[in-house]
Amino acid sequence: MWTIIFTVLISFGIALILGLMLGIFQRVFFVPVDEKVAKIRACLSGGNCGGCGFAGCDDFAKAVAEGRAEPNGCTAGGPSCAKAIGEVLGVTVEAQAKVSILACHGTKECAKDRGTYNGLKSCAAAKISINGTKMCSFGCIGFGDCVKSCTFDAIKMGDNGLPVIDYKKCTGCSKCVSVCPNKLLNLIPAESKGAFALCSNRSTDKPSIIKKCKSGCIKCGKCERSCTFDALKLVNGVPVIDYTKCTSCGECVTGCPTKVLVLLENVK
């Protein structure tokens, strides 16, 4: 009986001493919380996606409070998040919602494989080891590194072998953009309008392009000639659009023989 009582008393004493020590340590090592940082953190999406360029939401909130980061840097939060942070800081903050778009439409039916690939099922690994799995080394490799990187479940691999973006979920965090070894994913303003090229083939060997990918840009220049607003130029073999001039007339889209050009307002 006394053994049990003695054991309980010893346990209680140890617990009391540990509690006192924890209380002392808490006071000695207490780090005051910056109220501004806490308010900014509450405005963020909480995705910890890294699209802001910082390790996570906590680091970004601290950086904004200290003036080391722009208050509109949370791409995942978008304009509403930027506005809320501006209210905390007492400033007017403008931000533009962005989404990711794939500059390739070389499906597995159109783009030929170079052979059987037995390596690591990763776009980055395939790019480093054999410069991609397709005859067109500029096209989408198709192992879904972008899908794995998306913390918002906004990208899926389609049955055609290309990633499909759900624009209702895409936050423009840019993680997919950074992991694509062929730089095929581009961030654009969510409200963008105008022509966009679904091909990034910069090869100068025109005859071989269509052999490697039936939907590749053949550099015929018809799109550039058809644009009466001087809004489209072939740069390094890829149609580049000046959106300050593009009127979404669609002439370049309808005239493209391999259907490389689309209107952004019809894609998103």
C-alpha positions in Angstrom: 0.0 0.0 0.0 2.7 2.4 1.0 4.7 1.5 -2.1 1.7 2.6 -4.3 1.3 5.9 -2.3 5.1 6.6 -2.5 5.1 5.9 -6.2 2.2 8.3 -6.8 3.8 11.0 -4.7 7.1 10.6 -6.6 5.3 10.8 -9.9 3.4 13.9 -8.8 6.6 15.5 -7.7 8.4 14.8 -11.0 5.4 16.1 -12.9 5.4 19.3 -10.8 9.1 19.9 -11.4 8.8 19.3 -15.1 5.8 21.6 -15.3 7.8 24.4 -13.5 10.8 23.8 -15.7 8.6 24.1 -18.9 7.1 27.3 -17.6 10.5 28.8 -16.9 11.8 27.7 -20.4 8.7 29.2 -22.0 9.4 32.6 -20.4 13.1 32.5 -21.1 12.8 31.5 -24.7 9.5 33.2 -25.5 9.5 34.8 -29.0 6.9 37.5 -29.3 4.5 37.1 -32.3 4.4 40.0 -34.6 0.7 40.9 -34.9 1.1 42.1 -38.4 2.7 38.8 -39.5 -0.2 36.9 -38.0 -2.8 39.0 -39.8 -1.0 38.7 -43.1 -0.7 34.9 -42.6 -4.4 34.7 -42.0 -5.0 36.3 -45.5 -3.0 33.7 -47.3 -4.3 30.6 -49.1 -2.5 28.2 -46.7 -1.4 26.0 -49.6 2.3 26.3 -48.8 2.9 25.9 -52.6 6.0 28.0 -52.8 4.7 30.0 -55.8 5.6 33.2 -53.9 9.3 32.2 -53.9 9.5 31.4 -50.2 9.5 28.2 -48.3 5.8 28.5 -47.3 3.1 30.8 -46.2 4.7 31.6 -42.8 8.0 32.7 -44.4 6.1 34.8 -47.0 4.0 36.5 -44.4 7.1 37.5 -42.4 8.8 38.7 -45.6 5.9 40.9 -46.5 5.7 42.4 -43.0 9.4 43.2 -43.1 9.2 44.7 -46.6 11.2 41.9 -48.3 8.4 40.7 -50.5 5.6 42.3 -52.5 2.1 42.0 -50.9 0.7 40.7 -54.2 3.2 37.8 -54.2 0.7 35.1 -53.2 -0.3 33.8 -56.7 -2.4 31.0 -55.2 -4.5 33.6 -53.3 -5.0 35.8 -56.3 -6.5 39.3 -56.2 -8.7 38.8 -53.2 -5.7 37.7 -51.1 -3.6 40.7 -52.3 -6.4 43.1 -51.4 -6.7 41.6 -47.9 -3.0 42.0 -47.3 -3.2 45.6 -48.6 -5.8 46.3 -46.0 -3.6 44.9 -43.3 -0.7 47.1 -44.5 -2.9 50.1 -45.1 -2.0 50.3 -48.8 -3.7 49.7 -52.1 -2.5 46.4 -53.7 -3.3 45.3 -57.3 -2.9 41.7 -58.4 -3.9 39.8 -61.5 -5.2 36.2 -61.4 -3.0 33.9 -63.5 -3.4 30.3 -64.8 -1.1 27.9 -66.5 -1.4 26.8 -70.2 0.4 24.1 -72.1 2.2 25.2 -75.3 2.0 21.8 -77.0 -0.7 19.7 -78.6 1.4 16.8 -79.7 -0.8 14.0 -78.5 0.4 10.4 -78.5 -1.5 9.9 -81.7 0.3 12.8 -83.4 3.8 12.8 -81.9 5.9 9.7 -82.6 7.9 8.0 -79.8 11.6 7.5 -80.4 11.3 3.9 -79.0 10.6 2.0 -75.9 11.8 3.9 -72.8 12.7 1.8 -69.8 14.1 4.5 -67.5 12.6 6.3 -64.5 9.1 7.5 -65.4 9.8 11.2 -65.0 9.9 13.9 -67.5 13.0 15.4 -66.0 14.9 12.1 -65.9 13.9 11.3 -69.5 15.0 14.7 -70.6 18.4 14.4 -69.0 19.1 10.8 -70.0 17.8 10.7 -73.7 16.5 14.2 -74.4 12.9 13.1 -74.1 11.0 10.1 -75.3 9.5 11.5 -78.5 10.9 12.2 -81.9 10.1 15.9 -81.2 12.5 16.8 -78.4 10.6 20.1 -77.9 7.2 18.4 -77.0 5.5 17.2 -73.9 7.3 14.1 -72.6 4.1 12.9 -70.9 5.2 11.4 -67.6 3.3 14.0 -65.5 5.9 15.8 -63.5 3.6 18.8 -63.6 0.7 16.7 -62.2 2.8 15.5 -59.3 3.9 19.0 -58.5 0.4 20.5 -58.4 -0.8 20.9 -54.8 -4.2 22.1 -55.9 -5.2 19.0 -57.9 -5.6 21.2 -61.0 -3.7 19.0 -63.5 -4.5 15.5 -64.7 -3.0 13.4 -67.5 -5.4 13.0 -70.3 -6.1 9.9 -72.3 -4.2 11.6 -75.2 -1.0 11.7 -73.3 -1.0 15.4 -72.5 -1.7 17.1 -69.2 -5.2 18.7 -68.9 -5.6 21.8 -66.7 -8.7 22.4 -64.7 -9.0 26.2 -64.8 -11.5 26.2 -62.0 -8.8 24.9 -59.7 -5.6 26.4 -61.2 -4.2 29.2 -59.0 -1.3 30.2 -61.1 1.2 29.1 -58.4 3.8 28.3 -61.1 5.0 25.0 -59.6 4.1 23.1 -62.8 5.9 25.8 -64.8 9.1 25.3 -62.9 9.2 21.5 -63.1 8.5 21.1 -66.8 11.9 20.3 -68.4 10.8 21.5 -71.8 9.3 24.8 -70.5 6.0 24.0 -72.1 3.8 25.4 -69.3 3.3 29.2 -69.3 1.6 31.5 -66.8 -0.8 33.9 -68.4 -3.4 36.3 -66.9 -6.6 34.4 -66.3 -8.6 36.9 -68.4 -6.2 36.8 -71.4 -7.7 36.9 -74.9 -6.1 36.5 -78.2 -4.2 33.9 -80.2 -1.8 31.4 -78.5 0.5 28.9 -80.1 0.2 25.2 -79.0 3.6 24.3 -80.3 7.1 25.1 -79.0 9.1 23.3 -81.7 12.0 25.7 -82.6 13.7 23.3 -85.1 14.9 24.8 -88.3 14.6 21.5 -90.1 11.2 22.1 -91.6 10.7 18.9 -93.6 11.3 16.7 -90.5 8.8 18.5 -88.3 5.6 17.0 -89.7 7.3 13.5 -89.7 7.9 13.8 -86.0 4.6 15.4 -85.0 1.6 15.7 -87.3 0.3 18.7 -85.2 3.6 20.6 -85.1 4.1 24.1 -86.4 5.6 23.7 -89.9 6.9 27.3 -90.0 5.0 28.2 -93.1 4.4 31.8 -92.0 0.8 31.8 -93.1 -0.3 33.1 -89.7 2.1 36.0 -89.8 1.0 37.0 -93.3 -2.7 36.7 -92.5 -2.5 39.1 -89.5 -3.6 42.5 -90.6 -2.8 44.0 -87.2 0.9 43.1 -87.2 0.3 41.3 -83.9 2.0 38.0 -84.8 5.6 37.2 -85.7 7.6 34.0 -86.0 10.4 34.2 -83.5 12.8 31.3 -83.5 10.3 29.3 -85.5 7.4 29.8 -83.0 4.5 32.2 -83.4 4.7 34.9 -80.8 1.7 37.2 -80.3 1.7 40.9 -79.3 -1.4 41.0 -77.1 -1.4 44.8 -77.2 -2.3 44.5 -80.9 -4.1 41.2 -81.2 -7.9 41.6 -81.6 -8.9 37.9 -81.5 -10.1 38.2 -85.1 -9.2 34.5 -85.5 -7.7 34.8 -89.0 -4.4 33.2 -87.9 -6.3 30.4 -86.1 -8.5 29.4 -89.1 -5.6 29.7 -91.5 -3.1 27.4 -89.7 -2.8 24.1 -91.6 -1.8 22.1 -88.5 -4.2 23.9 -86.1 -1.4 25.2 -83.9 -3.1 28.4 -83.0 -6.1 28.8 -80.8 -7.9 31.7 -79.1 -7.2 31.8 -75.4 -10.8 32.7 -74.6 -11.9 29.4 -76.2 -9.4 27.4 -74.2 -9.8 28.4 -70.6 
